[in-house]
Amino acid sequence: MSFSDFSILKLLANTVDILLVWYVIYKLIVIVKGTKAVQLVKGIFVILLVKVISDNFHLQTLGWMMQQVLTWGFVVIAIIFQPELRRALEQLGRGRFFSRTGNQESEDQEKLVESIVKAVDYMAKRRIGALISIERETGMGDYIETGTPLESKISSELLINIFIPNTPLHDGAVILQKNQVAAAACYLPLSESPFISKELGTRHRAALGISEVTDSVTVVVSEETGAISLTKNGELHRDLQSDDFKEMLTTELITQNRVKQASSARWNWRAKKNG
């Protein structure tokens, strides 16, 4: 084997090594997204920045403090964020860490839409107030923590039962995360927009408020009129008919996901072809 061949093999090995490390980092980011660990990562970046500044400007006391934080911080992190670390290891043990779940995700989204539409139709006809927020790319962990954790399979019967008046969990929002009912009786931020109609109540303001700070899709059933509304990207779509509501929900949760998957598949195909 010539020296040039050895150099090419070493270059390929280093390239594969770097790609694998970046992929592992990406999967870790996916796992911690929407959890308390996101704030932890931000805090670590701040500490590292302060450490660099203290070293450059020879701030000895501050530099010593940051060094102690970095030295003992990992032990503290392992204790405080034990649930997140356990979840990551469980996913790795189940073989889900590197798995592709595109087809399964599409089927789950179809069941999700079907359950929501069925529950909303039932509640709208009986004027049962409801507020259902569906997490997408932006994590909603902070809002989930304000409610009662359920982590249950989604079904129309469960959603209806939660919002029956005078039950313990009916007041507040239900947040759906990863095709589960993550929590109920959650508090959502109220919109402060001056353009909201005065006739709209707290549920609509909360639905619009969460759509202004996340990319979630939120469904509202009015307790007074039984009208169905949907919010997304800071927009409020009011008084939707059942068919229009189902079509809009399908577009947001299924059609757009399929477009993203198709785009990703085409990119992978081109990469393989060019490679």
C-alpha positions in Angstrom: 0.0 0.0 0.0 1.4 3.3 -1.0 1.6 6.4 1.1 -1.1 8.1 -0.9 -3.5 5.2 -0.4 -2.9 5.3 3.4 -3.6 9.1 3.4 -6.9 8.6 1.6 -8.0 5.9 4.0 -7.1 8.1 6.9 -9.0 11.0 5.4 -12.1 8.7 4.9 -11.8 7.4 8.5 -11.6 10.9 9.9 -14.6 12.0 7.8 -16.7 9.1 9.0 -15.7 9.8 12.5 -16.7 13.5 12.3 -20.0 12.6 10.7 -20.9 10.0 13.3 -20.1 12.5 16.1 -22.3 15.2 14.6 -25.1 12.7 14.1 -24.9 11.6 17.8 -25.0 15.3 18.8 -28.0 15.9 16.6 -29.9 13.0 18.1 -29.0 14.2 21.6 -30.4 17.7 20.7 -33.6 16.0 19.5 -34.0 14.2 22.8 -33.4 17.2 25.1 -35.5 19.6 22.9 -38.5 20.9 24.9 -37.1 19.7 28.2 -35.3 21.4 31.1 -32.1 20.3 29.6 -32.4 23.0 27.0 -31.9 25.6 29.7 -28.9 23.6 31.0 -27.2 23.8 27.6 -27.7 27.6 27.5 -26.2 27.9 31.0 -23.2 25.8 29.9 -22.5 28.2 27.0 -22.8 31.2 29.3 -20.3 29.6 31.8 -17.8 28.8 28.9 -18.1 32.3 27.6 -17.4 33.8 31.0 -14.5 31.4 31.4 -13.0 32.5 28.1 -13.4 36.2 29.0 -11.9 35.7 32.5 -8.8 33.9 31.0 -8.3 36.6 28.3 -8.5 39.5 30.8 -6.7 37.6 33.6 -9.6 37.8 36.0 -8.2 35.2 38.4 -11.0 35.0 41.0 -13.8 34.8 38.4 -11.7 32.3 36.4 -11.2 30.1 39.5 -14.9 30.1 40.2 -15.8 29.1 36.6 -13.2 26.3 36.8 -14.8 24.9 39.9 -18.2 25.1 38.3 -16.9 23.2 35.2 -15.1 20.7 37.4 -18.0 19.7 39.6 -20.8 20.7 37.3 -21.0 17.4 35.5 -21.6 15.5 38.7 -24.5 17.9 39.6 -25.8 17.6 36.0 -26.0 13.8 36.3 -28.0 14.1 39.5 -30.4 16.9 38.5 -31.1 15.6 35.0 -31.3 11.9 35.8 -34.7 11.4 34.1 -33.5 12.9 30.8 -30.3 10.8 30.9 -32.3 7.7 31.7 -34.7 8.3 28.8 -31.8 8.7 26.4 -30.2 5.4 27.5 -33.6 3.7 27.3 -34.0 4.9 23.7 -30.5 3.6 22.9 -31.3 0.3 24.5 -34.5 -0.1 22.5 -32.7 0.6 19.3 -34.7 3.8 18.7 -31.7 6.1 18.9 -30.7 5.6 15.3 -34.0 4.4 13.9 -36.0 5.9 11.1 -39.7 6.4 12.0 -41.1 8.3 9.0 -43.8 5.8 8.0 -44.8 5.1 11.6 -45.0 8.8 12.3 -47.3 9.4 9.4 -49.7 6.7 10.6 -49.6 8.1 14.1 -50.4 11.6 12.8 -53.4 10.3 10.9 -54.7 8.6 14.1 -54.1 11.9 15.9 -56.1 13.9 13.5 -58.9 11.4 13.5 -59.1 11.4 17.4 -59.0 15.2 17.6 -61.7 15.7 15.0 -64.0 13.2 16.6 -63.6 14.6 20.0 -64.0 18.2 18.8 -67.1 17.4 16.9 -68.6 15.8 20.0 -67.7 18.7 22.3 -68.8 21.4 19.8 -72.3 19.9 19.5 -72.7 19.9 23.2 -70.9 23.2 23.9 -68.2 21.7 26.0 -65.3 24.2 26.2 -61.9 22.7 25.2 -58.4 23.9 24.6 -56.0 21.4 22.9 -52.4 22.4 21.8 -50.3 20.1 19.6 -46.5 20.4 19.8 -44.5 20.4 16.6 -40.9 21.5 16.2 -40.7 24.0 19.1 -40.6 22.2 22.5 -43.4 22.9 24.9 -41.8 21.3 28.0 -42.1 24.5 30.1 -45.9 24.6 29.6 -46.3 20.9 30.1 -44.7 21.2 33.5 -47.5 23.6 34.6 -50.1 20.9 34.3 -50.9 17.4 35.4 -48.7 14.8 33.6 -50.6 12.0 31.9 -48.4 10.5 29.2 -51.4 8.6 27.8 -52.3 7.3 24.4 -54.4 9.7 22.5 -58.1 8.8 22.0 -61.2 10.8 21.4 -62.8 9.4 24.5 -59.9 10.5 26.7 -60.0 14.0 25.3 -63.7 14.3 25.8 -63.5 13.0 29.3 -60.9 15.5 30.3 -63.0 18.5 29.3 -66.3 17.4 30.8 -67.3 20.3 33.1 -66.6 20.1 36.8 -63.9 17.3 36.4 -60.5 18.0 38.0 -58.6 18.5 34.7 -61.2 20.3 32.6 -59.9 23.8 33.4 -56.8 24.6 31.3 -55.2 23.2 28.2 -54.3 19.7 27.1 -50.9 19.5 25.4 -50.3 16.7 22.9 -46.6 15.7 22.5 -45.2 12.9 20.3 -48.6 11.4 19.7 -49.4 11.3 23.4 -51.5 13.3 25.8 -48.5 14.7 27.7 -50.4 16.8 30.3 -53.8 18.3 31.1 -54.8 21.5 33.0 -51.8 23.3 31.6 -51.4 27.1 31.7 -50.6 28.8 28.3 -49.5 32.4 27.9 -52.2 34.8 27.0 -51.9 37.0 23.9 -51.6 40.7 24.5 -52.5 41.6 21.0 -54.9 44.7 20.9 -56.6 43.4 17.8 -58.3 40.4 19.5 -62.1 40.7 19.5 -63.5 41.7 22.9 -66.0 38.8 22.6 -63.3 36.2 22.8 -62.5 34.7 26.2 -59.4 33.3 27.9 -59.3 30.1 25.9 -58.9 32.0 22.6 -56.4 34.4 24.1 -54.4 31.5 25.4 -54.6 29.6 22.0 -53.4 32.8 20.2 -50.7 33.4 22.8 -49.1 30.0 22.5 -49.2 30.3 18.7 -47.2 33.5 19.0 -44.3 31.9 20.9 -44.3 28.4 19.4 -45.1 26.7 16.1 -47.8 24.6 17.8 -51.3 24.1 16.4 -54.0 24.8 19.0 -57.7 24.0 18.8 -60.4 25.8 20.8 -64.0 24.8 21.3 -66.1 27.7 22.6 -68.2 26.9 25.7 -70.7 29.6 24.9 -71.4 28.9 21.2 -69.7 25.6 20.5 -67.7 27.3 17.7 -64.5 25.6 16.6 -61.4 27.7 16.2 -57.7 27.0 15.3 -54.6 29.0 15.9 -51.2 28.8 14.2 -48.3 31.2 13.7 -50.1 33.9 15.5 -53.2 33.6 13.3 -56.7 32.8 14.6 -59.1 31.0 12.3 -62.6 31.3 13.8 -66.0 29.5 13.4 -64.7 26.6 11.3 -67.1 24.1 10.0 -66.3 20.5 10.8 -65.0 19.7 7.3 -62.9 22.8 7.1 -61.5 22.1 10.5 -60.5 18.6 9.5 -59.0 19.8 6.3 -56.9 22.5 8.0 -55.7 20.1 10.7 -54.8 17.5 8.1 -52.8 20.1 6.1 -50.9 21.3 9.2 -50.1 17.9 10.8 -50.0 15.4 7.9 -49.6 17.1 4.5 -46.7 19.4 5.6 -44.9 16.5 7.2 -45.2 14.4 4.1 -43.8 17.3 2.0 -40.8 17.5 4.4 -40.2 13.8 4.3 -40.4 13.8 0.5 -38.0 16.7 0.3 -35.6 14.9 2.7 -35.8 11.7 0.6 -35.0 13.6 -2.6 -32.0 15.2 -0.9 -30.7 11.8 0.3 -31.2 10.3 -3.1 -29.3 13.1 -4.8 -26.5 12.8 -2.2 -26.2 9.1 -2.9 -26.3 9.7 -6.6 -23.6 12.3 -6.5 -21.5 10.4 -4.0 
